[in-house]
Amino acid sequence: IGNYYINPLELPGIGEILKGHQLTEENQQYIMLPEVTAVFPSITLASWASIFTGSMPGPAEPVLNDQGEVIVPAGTGILGNEFFDRSTEEMITFSDGAFPMMSILDRYPLGNSYNFAGIGAADKALSWNVETVYEAIRYINPDLKSTTVMHNYSRGADEWLYQETLIDKLRLAWNAKFQHDNADIARLMDSSPTNDSVEYIQRLTDAGEKFPILFAVYFAGLDHWAHDFGMDSYIQFFKDNSDEGIRKIVNELKNGGEFDNKIFIITADHGHTGMPHNYTVDITDPETGQTKSVIPDTSCKLKLKHFDRKDIQEPELANNNLHIWELGEVLNLTGFLKGTEGLDFAVLAPKEIASLYEQYPYGAKPDAESANVIAAFNGPMSHVYVKNRANNSWNSPRLVDDIGYVAELIRLTLSNDKSPSNMSDLFPAGLFEKAIPISAGIKRLINSVDIILIRRGNNYEVYQGIKSDGSDVISIPLNNYTEISSSRYVKAIKRIEGLNHPERSGDIILIFKDFTDDVPENRFSSGSACKSWHGSLNPSDSYVPLILAYPGGNKVEIEEIMKNVSACPNGHCDGNWNVTDIIKEIITRQYE
C-alpha cells in the first residue's frame, strides 16, 4: 500500500516503460487502473491462473441463463497454493501449506532451455473448462506465437523458458535435506527469467525471427524475499533486483528494435502483509512446570523431521501460525473428551505428525481414507473439508453432524466468537474455549480466526452456530453480514463468491485476523510461518497494480483499446483476472 510506493522515475527499468508524467496529459504514455484486486485467496497459483484465463477460481461449470447464455464462465479450479479435489481425493499442493511440497519441478517433464515442455508447472491442476490466453490467441490467428518465461502456467504457449540452473538450485532449496541461502534463491528467481529473456531476444534478433505477439515474464524473487526477510528491505530488493532485471530486458528490446512498438502490461498476483517476528514467547513445560523463552519459528518452512521433540514443537507454539499439528492437538483432545458423543475427528496430516496419534482414533491421520477432516492452509485463509462420517464420503458431508460440528469446535477454540454453544451438552461452556486450548498449548491462537464461512447449498454464508435441537446450523448470507463490507476487507463478497467451487473449495472457509490497521502481533496465518504473508482479503494483500504502457504511443491510444474491454466498463477493472480480456482486445484490434 502507500508505504511501499516508489516514484517510477527513480526506477531505470519500469521508469523507462512508464514514460511521461502521470499528471501531464499530452505526453503521458501509460494508464494506471485504480482499485484492482487479486482473486481470493490472494495467493500465487490461484491468482496467476485467473490472470491467464480471465476466470475466477470457481465455479466448476459455466453458469447459464434461461436462454442458455453463459453468465458466469467456468472457474480455473485453482483454489490456492494448496487444496483438496473431492472428485479424485487428491491433495493439490504447491508450497507453504500443511504438507511437504509435491515438487512442481519434479512432477512434470522438463526439456532443455527453449524447448517447449508441453505443459507448465501448474497446468495439470488447471481446469480444462477454461481457456488460457495462449490458447485464445490461436483462435484469433493461428499463426501468432506466444512465449512465457518462468510462469506457473503455459498451456497453449509455443515456448516456456526456464534455466536448468534455476531448476537444479530450486530443487535443492526446497528439499528439506539441503541447506540454502534464501537471499540467493530470491535473487535467482529474478535473475534467471532476466537472463532467459535477454538470451531469447538476442536469439530472435540474430536469427531475424519475428517477435512473439505475447511475451510474458514472471519475477518471483520479490515475493520470496518478503516471505523470508519481511517488509523492511522490500523496496530495496525491488530496486536492486526486480527493476534491474526489467532494465536489462528493456535494453535488449531496444537493441533489437522491439521496444517502441510494444504495449506493456504490468501486474502482480498479490500484495504482502508483514507478520510478527523477532520476538520471544515464554512457554511453560506442563510436565516440569519450567518456563523458558522461545524464539518463534518464522522460517517459512514446514519442519517435520524429529517433530516429536519439544525443541521442534515449541517454536511452532510460539508463533502466530496455525500448524497442522496444532489443529491435530485440538482434535485429539476433543476426541478424548467428546469422541463417543460425535466429535471424533482426525485431520489429514504428513506421516511425521500423524504418527503422533497412531494409538488414537482422532487427532491426525496420514491418508484420506482414515482422516475425516482436511485443512488446506493458504496463509491467512484455509479451506476445511469434512467427510460424511455416516457413509465415509468426501462428496456429501452432513450440514450439521459433520460440517456444523467442525465449525462449532473451531468457533469455540480458535475464533473471536466464543459465545456459549446452543448445544451445551455436546459443547459445554469452558471446555472448548478454555480447557482444550490450554491443554493443546495454542493460547496464541485462541482468537486467531475472524470469520468462519460454511457452504450452504450453492453459496457461502457466515457461520454463527448450531440450533439447540441440532436441526440446522445458524448462518448469515454474505450480503447481510455488515463486517464483511468493512474497510478491513476489499470487495469481499464478489471475491468469496468467485471462490466457490463444489469439487475443490472448502466446506468451511477460515478467514484469519490479518488486518493492516492493527499491529503485526495481532495478525495470524496458517501453514508455515513467514515474516510476511499474503492470501487474505485485506487491502495490503488484495490490491495489485494494473498498468498499461505504450512507450511508442500515448495514453489516448490505450484508452481507446480499453473502451472495448467489456470486462472493464468505463476503464475500471475489478481484478487482475481482467488482464486476459485486455490482451485479447489488443491482439484482436491488431489482427481483425
C-alpha positions as CSV (number, residue, x, y, z in Angstrom):
1,I,0.0,0.0,0.0
2,G,1.2,3.6,0.3
3,N,4.2,2.8,2.5
4,Y,5.7,0.9,-0.4
5,Y,5.1,3.5,-3.2
6,I,8.1,4.2,-5.4
7,N,8.3,7.0,-7.9
8,P,8.7,5.3,-11.2
9,L,11.0,8.0,-12.4
10,E,13.5,6.6,-9.8
11,L,13.4,3.2,-11.5
12,P,15.6,2.8,-14.6
13,G,13.7,-0.3,-15.7
14,I,10.0,0.4,-15.1
15,G,10.6,4.1,-15.4
16,E,11.7,3.6,-19.0
17,I,8.5,1.8,-19.8
18,L,6.3,4.4,-17.9
19,K,7.5,7.4,-19.9
20,G,5.6,10.6,-19.4
21,H,4.5,12.1,-16.2
22,Q,1.1,10.9,-14.9
23,L,-0.2,14.5,-14.5
24,T,0.9,15.7,-17.9
25,E,-1.8,14.5,-20.3
26,E,-0.2,15.4,-23.5
27,N,2.9,13.2,-23.1
28,Q,1.6,10.5,-20.7
29,Q,2.2,7.1,-22.3
30,Y,0.6,4.9,-19.7
31,I,-2.6,4.5,-17.7
32,M,-2.8,3.0,-14.2
33,L,-6.1,1.4,-13.5
34,P,-7.5,2.1,-10.0
35,E,-8.5,-0.3,-7.2
36,V,-7.6,-3.5,-9.0
37,T,-7.5,-6.6,-6.8
38,A,-6.4,-10.2,-6.9
39,V,-8.8,-13.1,-6.5
40,F,-9.4,-14.7,-3.1
41,P,-7.2,-16.2,-1.8
42,S,-4.7,-13.6,-2.9
43,I,-2.1,-16.2,-3.4
44,T,0.3,-17.3,-6.2
45,L,-1.3,-20.3,-8.0
46,A,-4.9,-19.1,-7.7
47,S,-4.1,-15.6,-8.9
48,W,-1.9,-16.4,-11.9
49,A,-4.4,-19.0,-13.0
50,S,-7.1,-16.2,-13.1
51,I,-4.7,-13.7,-14.7
52,F,-4.0,-16.0,-17.6
53,T,-7.6,-17.2,-18.2
54,G,-9.8,-14.4,-17.2
55,S,-11.8,-16.6,-14.9
56,M,-12.3,-16.7,-11.1
57,P,-11.3,-19.9,-9.2
58,G,-15.0,-21.1,-9.3
59,P,-17.5,-22.4,-10.4
60,A,-16.7,-25.9,-11.7
61,E,-19.0,-25.5,-14.7
62,P,-20.3,-22.4,-16.6
63,V,-23.5,-20.8,-15.2
64,L,-26.1,-20.3,-17.9
65,N,-29.2,-18.1,-18.0
66,D,-32.6,-19.2,-19.2
67,Q,-31.6,-18.6,-22.8
68,G,-28.6,-20.9,-22.5
69,E,-26.1,-18.0,-22.5
70,V,-23.1,-18.1,-20.2
71,I,-23.4,-15.5,-17.5
72,V,-20.5,-16.8,-15.3
73,P,-17.7,-18.7,-17.0
74,A,-16.3,-21.9,-15.6
75,G,-13.6,-21.3,-13.0
76,T,-9.9,-22.2,-13.1
77,G,-10.3,-24.8,-10.4
78,I,-7.2,-23.4,-8.7
79,L,-8.3,-22.6,-5.1
80,G,-5.0,-21.6,-3.6
81,N,-1.5,-23.0,-3.3
82,E,-3.0,-26.0,-1.5
83,F,-6.4,-27.5,-1.8
84,F,-8.3,-30.8,-2.0
85,D,-10.1,-32.3,-5.0
86,R,-13.1,-34.3,-3.9
87,S,-13.5,-36.0,-7.3
88,T,-10.1,-37.6,-7.2
89,E,-9.5,-37.5,-3.4
90,E,-6.1,-35.9,-4.0
91,M,-4.3,-33.0,-2.3
92,I,-3.0,-30.5,-4.8
93,T,-0.2,-28.7,-3.0
94,F,2.4,-26.2,-4.2
95,S,4.2,-24.9,-1.1
96,D,3.8,-23.3,2.3
97,G,0.7,-25.4,3.4
98,A,0.5,-28.2,5.8
99,F,2.2,-30.8,3.6
100,P,5.7,-31.3,2.2
101,M,5.7,-29.7,-1.2
102,M,4.9,-32.1,-4.0
103,S,7.6,-30.6,-6.2
104,I,6.1,-29.0,-9.3
105,L,9.6,-29.2,-10.7
106,D,9.9,-32.9,-10.4
107,R,6.3,-33.8,-11.4
108,Y,6.5,-32.5,-14.9
109,P,8.8,-33.3,-17.9
110,L,11.5,-30.7,-18.4
111,G,13.3,-30.3,-21.7
112,N,16.3,-28.2,-22.5
113,S,16.2,-24.4,-22.5
114,Y,14.0,-23.0,-25.2
115,N,12.3,-26.4,-25.7
116,F,8.5,-26.2,-25.1
117,A,7.9,-28.8,-22.4
118,G,4.2,-29.0,-23.4
119,I,2.8,-28.1,-20.0
120,G,3.7,-25.5,-17.4
121,A,4.4,-26.3,-13.8
122,A,0.9,-26.0,-12.5
123,D,-1.1,-26.6,-15.8
124,K,-2.0,-30.1,-14.8
125,A,-4.3,-28.8,-12.0
126,L,-5.9,-26.1,-14.2
127,S,-9.4,-26.9,-15.3
128,W,-9.8,-27.9,-18.9
129,N,-13.1,-26.0,-18.9
130,V,-11.2,-22.7,-19.1
131,E,-9.2,-21.3,-22.0
132,T,-5.8,-19.8,-21.3
133,V,-4.8,-16.6,-23.0
134,Y,-2.3,-18.5,-25.0
135,E,-5.0,-20.8,-26.4
136,A,-7.2,-17.8,-27.1
137,I,-4.5,-16.2,-29.2
138,R,-4.6,-19.2,-31.5
139,Y,-8.3,-18.7,-32.2
140,I,-7.7,-15.0,-33.1
141,N,-4.9,-16.0,-35.5
142,P,-3.4,-19.5,-35.6
143,D,-0.1,-18.0,-36.9
144,L,0.5,-15.9,-33.9
145,K,3.1,-17.1,-31.4
146,S,3.4,-16.7,-27.6
147,T,6.2,-17.2,-25.1
148,T,6.2,-17.3,-21.4
149,V,9.2,-17.1,-19.0
150,M,9.2,-18.9,-15.7
151,H,5.4,-18.6,-15.3
152,N,3.4,-21.3,-13.5
153,Y,1.0,-21.7,-16.4
154,S,2.0,-22.2,-20.1
155,R,-0.8,-24.3,-21.6
156,G,-1.1,-23.2,-25.3
157,A,2.1,-21.2,-25.4
158,D,4.6,-22.0,-28.1
159,E,7.6,-21.8,-25.7
160,W,8.1,-22.0,-22.0
161,L,11.5,-20.7,-21.0
162,Y,13.5,-21.5,-17.9
163,Q,17.1,-22.2,-17.0
164,E,18.3,-25.6,-16.0
165,T,20.5,-23.9,-13.3
166,L,17.4,-22.4,-11.7
167,I,15.6,-25.7,-11.7
168,D,18.5,-27.5,-10.1
169,K,19.0,-24.9,-7.4
170,L,15.3,-24.7,-6.6
171,R,15.2,-28.5,-6.2
172,L,17.9,-28.2,-3.6
173,A,16.5,-25.2,-1.9
174,W,13.0,-26.7,-1.5
175,N,14.3,-30.0,-0.3
176,A,14.4,-30.1,3.5
177,K,17.5,-32.3,3.4
178,F,19.6,-29.4,2.0
179,Q,20.6,-26.1,3.5
180,H,20.4,-23.0,1.3
181,D,20.7,-19.2,1.3
182,N,17.3,-17.7,0.9
183,A,18.7,-14.4,-0.2
184,D,20.5,-16.1,-3.1
185,I,17.4,-18.0,-4.1
186,A,15.3,-14.8,-4.1
187,R,17.8,-13.1,-6.4
188,L,18.0,-16.2,-8.6
189,M,14.2,-16.1,-9.1
190,D,14.6,-12.7,-10.7
191,S,18.0,-13.1,-12.4
192,S,17.0,-16.4,-14.1
193,P,14.0,-15.0,-16.0
194,T,16.0,-11.9,-16.8
195,N,18.8,-14.0,-18.4
196,D,16.4,-16.2,-20.2
197,S,14.6,-13.3,-21.6
198,V,17.7,-11.4,-22.7
199,E,19.1,-14.6,-24.4
200,Y,15.8,-15.3,-26.1
201,I,15.5,-11.7,-27.5
202,Q,19.1,-11.9,-28.7
203,R,18.4,-15.2,-30.4
204,L,15.4,-13.8,-32.2
205,T,17.3,-10.7,-33.3
206,D,20.4,-12.6,-34.5
207,A,18.2,-15.0,-36.5
208,G,15.9,-12.3,-37.8
209,E,12.9,-14.1,-36.4
210,K,9.6,-12.5,-35.6
211,F,8.9,-11.5,-32.0
212,P,6.0,-13.3,-30.4
213,I,2.7,-11.5,-30.2
214,L,2.6,-12.2,-26.4
215,F,5.7,-12.3,-24.2
216,A,5.1,-12.9,-20.5
217,V,7.8,-12.7,-17.9
218,Y,7.4,-13.6,-14.2
219,F,9.6,-12.2,-11.5
220,A,9.1,-14.2,-8.3
221,G,12.1,-13.0,-6.3
222,L,10.4,-10.1,-4.5
223,D,7.7,-12.4,-3.1
224,H,10.2,-14.9,-1.9
225,W,12.3,-12.2,-0.3
226,A,9.3,-10.7,1.5
227,H,8.3,-14.1,2.9
228,D,11.8,-14.8,4.2
229,F,13.0,-11.4,5.3
230,G,9.9,-9.3,5.9
231,M,8.9,-6.0,4.5
232,D,11.7,-3.8,5.9
233,S,14.0,-4.4,2.9
234,Y,11.2,-5.0,0.3
235,I,11.7,-1.7,-1.6
236,Q,15.5,-2.1,-1.8
237,F,15.2,-5.6,-3.1
238,F,12.8,-4.5,-5.8
239,K,15.2,-1.7,-6.9
240,D,18.3,-3.8,-6.9
241,N,16.9,-7.0,-8.4
242,S,13.5,-6.9,-10.0
243,D,13.8,-3.5,-11.6
244,E,17.3,-4.2,-12.6
245,G,16.1,-7.3,-14.5
246,I,13.4,-5.2,-16.2
247,R,16.1,-2.7,-17.2
248,K,18.2,-5.4,-18.9
249,I,15.2,-6.7,-20.8
250,V,14.1,-3.2,-21.9
251,N,17.7,-2.5,-23.1
252,E,17.7,-5.8,-25.1
253,L,14.3,-5.0,-26.6
254,K,15.7,-1.6,-27.7
255,N,18.8,-3.2,-29.2
256,G,16.5,-5.5,-31.3
257,G,14.2,-2.6,-32.3
258,E,11.3,-4.2,-30.4
259,F,10.6,-1.6,-27.7
260,D,8.6,1.4,-29.1
261,N,6.2,-0.9,-30.9
262,K,5.2,-2.8,-27.8
263,I,2.3,-2.4,-25.3
264,F,3.5,-3.3,-21.8
265,I,1.1,-4.7,-19.1
266,I,2.4,-4.6,-15.6
267,T,0.5,-6.5,-12.9
268,A,1.1,-8.8,-9.9
269,D,-0.5,-11.8,-8.4
270,H,-0.9,-10.4,-4.9
271,G,0.4,-8.0,-2.3
272,H,2.0,-8.7,1.1
273,T,1.4,-8.0,4.8
274,G,4.1,-8.1,7.4
275,M,3.7,-10.7,10.1
276,P,5.1,-10.6,13.7
277,H,8.7,-11.8,14.1
278,N,11.9,-11.1,16.1
279,Y,10.2,-11.5,19.4
280,T,10.3,-14.2,22.2
281,V,7.5,-16.1,23.9
282,D,7.5,-17.7,27.4
283,I,6.4,-21.3,27.2
284,T,5.8,-23.5,30.3
285,D,6.5,-27.2,30.1
286,P,3.3,-28.8,31.5
287,E,5.3,-31.8,32.8
288,T,8.1,-30.0,34.6
289,G,6.4,-26.6,35.2
290,Q,9.6,-24.8,34.0
291,T,9.2,-21.7,31.8
292,K,11.7,-20.7,29.1
293,S,11.8,-18.0,26.4
294,V,11.4,-19.4,22.9
295,I,12.1,-17.7,19.6
296,P,9.1,-18.4,17.3
297,D,9.7,-20.2,14.1
298,T,9.2,-17.8,11.1
299,S,11.4,-19.6,8.7
300,C,8.6,-20.1,6.1
301,K,9.4,-23.8,6.1
302,L,7.4,-26.8,7.2
303,K,9.7,-28.6,9.6
304,L,8.7,-32.3,10.1
305,K,12.0,-34.1,10.9
306,H,12.0,-35.1,14.6
307,F,8.7,-33.4,15.1
308,D,8.1,-35.5,18.2
309,R,10.7,-33.4,20.1
310,K,9.8,-30.4,22.2
311,D,12.6,-28.2,20.7
312,I,10.9,-28.6,17.3
313,Q,7.4,-28.1,18.6
314,E,7.9,-25.2,20.9
315,P,8.9,-22.7,18.1
316,E,5.6,-23.6,16.4
317,L,3.6,-23.0,19.5
318,A,5.4,-19.6,19.9
319,N,4.4,-18.1,16.5
320,N,1.1,-16.7,15.2
321,N,0.6,-19.6,12.8
322,L,-1.9,-22.5,12.8
323,H,0.3,-25.5,12.1
324,I,-1.4,-28.8,11.1
325,W,0.0,-30.3,14.3
326,E,-1.8,-27.7,16.5
327,L,-5.1,-28.5,14.8
328,G,-4.4,-32.2,15.3
329,E,-3.8,-31.5,19.0
330,V,-7.2,-29.7,19.3
331,L,-9.0,-32.6,17.5
332,N,-7.2,-35.2,19.6
333,L,-8.3,-33.5,22.9
334,T,-11.8,-33.0,21.5
335,G,-12.0,-36.7,20.7
336,F,-10.6,-37.8,24.0
337,L,-13.3,-35.7,25.8
338,K,-16.2,-36.0,23.4
339,G,-15.3,-38.6,20.8
340,T,-18.0,-41.1,21.9
341,E,-20.6,-38.3,21.6
342,G,-20.0,-37.5,17.9
343,L,-16.8,-35.3,18.0
344,D,-14.4,-38.0,16.7
345,F,-12.4,-36.0,14.1
346,A,-8.9,-36.6,12.6
347,V,-7.2,-34.2,10.2
348,L,-5.2,-35.4,7.3
349,A,-1.5,-34.7,8.1
350,P,2.0,-35.7,7.0
351,K,3.0,-39.0,8.3
352,E,5.5,-37.5,10.7
353,I,2.6,-35.7,12.5
354,A,0.0,-38.4,12.0
355,S,2.4,-40.9,13.7
356,L,2.0,-39.0,17.0
357,Y,-1.7,-40.1,17.1
358,E,-1.4,-43.7,15.9
359,Q,-2.9,-45.0,19.2
360,Y,-5.9,-42.8,18.9
361,P,-8.9,-42.8,16.5
362,Y,-8.8,-39.0,16.4
363,G,-6.3,-36.2,16.1
364,A,-4.5,-36.7,12.8
365,K,-4.2,-39.5,10.2
366,P,-1.9,-40.0,7.2
367,D,-4.4,-40.6,4.4
368,A,-7.8,-39.5,3.1
369,E,-9.3,-42.9,3.9
370,S,-8.6,-42.8,7.6
371,A,-8.9,-39.0,8.1
372,N,-12.3,-37.2,8.1
373,V,-11.1,-33.6,8.1
374,I,-8.7,-31.9,5.6
375,A,-7.3,-28.5,6.2
376,A,-5.7,-26.8,3.2
377,F,-3.7,-23.9,4.6
378,N,-3.1,-20.8,2.4
379,G,-1.6,-18.3,4.7
380,P,-4.3,-16.1,6.4
381,M,-7.1,-18.3,5.0
382,S,-7.8,-22.0,5.0
383,H,-10.1,-24.4,3.2
384,V,-11.5,-27.1,5.5
385,Y,-13.1,-30.2,4.0
386,V,-15.2,-32.5,6.1
387,K,-16.1,-36.1,5.3
388,N,-19.6,-37.6,5.7
389,R,-18.8,-39.9,8.6
390,A,-22.0,-41.9,8.1
391,N,-21.1,-43.1,4.6
392,N,-17.4,-42.3,4.6
393,S,-17.7,-40.0,1.6
394,W,-16.0,-36.7,0.9
395,N,-18.7,-35.6,-1.5
396,S,-21.7,-35.2,0.7
397,P,-20.9,-34.1,4.2
398,R,-23.9,-33.5,6.5
399,L,-24.6,-29.9,7.2
400,V,-24.9,-30.3,11.0
401,D,-23.4,-33.6,12.1
402,D,-20.2,-33.1,10.0
403,I,-19.7,-29.5,8.8
404,G,-21.5,-27.9,11.7
405,Y,-19.7,-29.9,14.4
406,V,-16.3,-29.0,13.0
407,A,-17.3,-25.3,12.5
408,E,-18.6,-25.2,16.1
409,L,-15.4,-26.6,17.7
410,I,-13.3,-24.2,15.5
411,R,-15.5,-21.3,16.6
412,L,-15.1,-22.1,20.2
413,T,-11.4,-22.8,20.2
414,L,-9.9,-20.5,17.5
415,S,-12.3,-17.7,16.7
416,N,-13.3,-14.3,18.1
417,D,-16.8,-15.5,18.8
418,K,-16.8,-17.6,21.9
419,S,-20.4,-17.1,22.9
420,P,-21.8,-20.3,24.6
421,S,-22.9,-23.0,22.2
422,N,-26.6,-23.6,21.9
423,M,-25.7,-27.4,22.1
424,S,-24.3,-27.1,25.6
425,D,-24.4,-30.9,26.2
426,L,-22.1,-31.5,23.3
427,F,-20.1,-28.3,23.6
428,P,-20.1,-27.4,27.3
429,A,-19.1,-24.0,28.4
430,G,-15.4,-23.7,29.5
431,L,-14.3,-26.9,27.7
432,F,-13.6,-25.6,24.2
433,E,-12.8,-22.0,24.8
434,K,-10.5,-22.7,27.8
435,A,-9.6,-26.3,28.7
436,I,-8.8,-27.6,25.2
437,P,-6.7,-24.5,24.1
438,I,-4.7,-24.5,27.3
439,S,-4.1,-28.3,27.2
440,A,-3.2,-28.1,23.5
441,G,-0.8,-25.2,24.1
442,I,-2.4,-23.0,21.5
443,K,-3.1,-20.0,23.7
444,R,-1.7,-17.6,21.0
445,L,-4.3,-18.8,18.5
446,I,-7.4,-18.7,20.6
447,N,-8.7,-15.6,18.8
448,S,-6.9,-16.0,15.5
449,V,-9.9,-16.7,13.2
450,D,-12.1,-13.6,12.4
451,I,-14.8,-15.2,10.1
452,I,-15.9,-18.7,9.6
453,L,-17.8,-19.4,6.3
454,I,-19.7,-22.6,5.5
455,R,-21.2,-23.7,2.2
456,R,-25.0,-23.8,2.5
457,G,-26.4,-25.0,-0.8
458,N,-24.6,-23.2,-3.6
459,N,-23.4,-20.3,-1.5
460,Y,-21.0,-19.4,1.3
461,E,-22.6,-17.9,4.4
462,V,-21.1,-16.7,7.7
463,Y,-21.3,-19.4,10.3
464,Q,-22.9,-18.4,13.6
465,G,-23.6,-21.6,15.5
466,I,-26.0,-24.6,15.6
467,K,-29.6,-24.6,16.7
468,S,-30.2,-26.0,20.2
469,D,-32.1,-29.0,18.9
470,G,-29.3,-29.8,16.3
471,S,-31.8,-29.5,13.4
472,D,-29.8,-26.9,11.5
473,V,-26.8,-24.6,11.5
474,I,-27.2,-20.9,12.0
475,S,-25.7,-18.8,9.2
476,I,-26.0,-15.3,7.7
477,P,-25.8,-14.6,3.9
478,L,-22.8,-12.5,3.0
479,N,-24.9,-9.6,1.9
480,N,-26.4,-9.4,5.4
481,Y,-23.2,-9.5,7.3
482,T,-22.0,-5.9,7.7
483,E,-18.5,-6.7,8.9
484,I,-17.6,-8.3,5.6
485,S,-18.1,-5.0,3.9
486,S,-15.9,-3.0,6.3
487,S,-12.7,-1.2,5.1
488,R,-10.7,-4.1,6.5
489,Y,-11.8,-6.3,3.6
490,V,-11.7,-5.4,-0.1
491,K,-14.5,-6.5,-2.5
492,A,-15.0,-9.4,-0.1
493,I,-18.4,-10.6,-1.3
494,K,-17.5,-10.7,-5.0
495,R,-14.2,-12.5,-4.3
496,I,-15.7,-15.0,-1.9
497,E,-18.5,-15.8,-4.4
498,G,-15.7,-16.3,-7.1
499,L,-14.0,-18.8,-4.8
500,N,-17.0,-21.2,-4.7
501,H,-16.1,-24.5,-6.4
502,P,-18.1,-27.5,-5.3
503,E,-15.3,-30.0,-6.0
504,R,-12.3,-28.1,-4.8
505,S,-13.2,-25.3,-2.3
506,G,-13.7,-26.0,1.4
507,D,-17.0,-26.9,3.1
508,I,-15.6,-24.4,5.7
509,I,-13.5,-21.4,4.9
510,L,-11.5,-19.9,7.8
511,I,-10.5,-16.2,7.4
512,F,-7.8,-15.3,9.9
513,K,-7.3,-12.0,11.6
514,D,-4.8,-10.2,9.3
515,F,-5.6,-6.5,9.5
516,T,-3.5,-3.7,8.1
517,D,-4.9,-1.3,10.7
518,D,-3.7,-3.4,13.6
519,V,-0.3,-4.2,14.9
520,P,1.6,-7.2,13.4
521,E,1.3,-9.1,16.8
522,N,-2.4,-9.4,16.2
523,R,-2.1,-10.9,12.7
524,F,-2.3,-14.7,12.1
525,S,-1.7,-17.2,9.4
526,S,-1.7,-20.9,8.7
527,G,0.6,-23.5,7.1
528,S,4.1,-22.3,7.6
529,A,5.0,-19.2,9.5
530,C,6.8,-16.4,7.5
531,K,7.9,-12.9,8.2
532,S,5.4,-11.7,5.7
533,W,2.3,-13.4,4.2
534,H,-0.5,-12.9,1.7
535,G,-3.7,-14.6,0.8
536,S,-6.2,-12.5,2.8
537,L,-9.0,-10.1,1.8
538,N,-7.2,-7.1,3.4
539,P,-6.1,-4.1,1.3
540,S,-2.3,-4.9,1.5
541,D,-2.8,-8.4,0.2
542,S,-5.6,-7.6,-2.2
543,Y,-4.7,-4.5,-4.2
544,V,-2.3,-5.1,-7.1
545,P,-1.0,-2.8,-9.9
546,L,-2.5,-2.9,-13.4
547,I,-0.6,-0.6,-15.7
548,L,-0.8,-0.4,-19.5
549,A,2.1,1.5,-21.1
550,Y,2.8,2.3,-24.8
551,P,6.2,3.9,-25.0
552,G,5.9,4.5,-28.7
553,G,2.4,5.9,-28.4
554,N,0.3,7.7,-25.8
555,K,-2.4,7.1,-23.2
556,V,-5.2,8.1,-25.6
557,E,-4.5,5.1,-27.8
558,I,-4.6,2.8,-24.7
559,E,-7.8,4.3,-23.5
560,E,-9.4,3.6,-26.9
561,I,-8.4,0.0,-26.5
562,M,-9.9,-0.1,-23.0
563,K,-13.3,1.2,-24.3
564,N,-13.9,-2.2,-26.0
565,V,-12.9,-4.3,-23.0
566,S,-16.4,-5.2,-21.7
567,A,-14.9,-6.7,-18.5
568,C,-13.6,-3.2,-17.6
569,P,-16.5,-0.8,-18.1
570,N,-15.5,2.9,-18.2
571,G,-11.9,1.9,-17.8
572,H,-12.4,0.3,-14.4
573,C,-11.3,-3.4,-13.9
574,D,-12.4,-5.3,-10.9
575,G,-9.4,-7.6,-10.8
576,N,-6.1,-8.7,-12.4
577,W,-8.1,-11.5,-13.9
578,N,-9.3,-9.0,-16.5
579,V,-5.7,-9.0,-18.0
580,T,-6.7,-11.8,-20.4
581,D,-9.6,-9.7,-21.8
582,I,-7.3,-6.7,-22.3
583,I,-4.7,-8.9,-24.1
584,K,-7.3,-10.4,-26.3
585,E,-8.7,-6.9,-27.2
586,I,-5.2,-5.6,-28.1
587,I,-4.5,-8.5,-30.3
588,T,-7.9,-8.6,-31.9
589,R,-7.7,-4.9,-32.8
590,Q,-4.3,-5.5,-34.5
591,Y,-5.4,-8.6,-36.5
592,E,-9.1,-8.1,-37.1
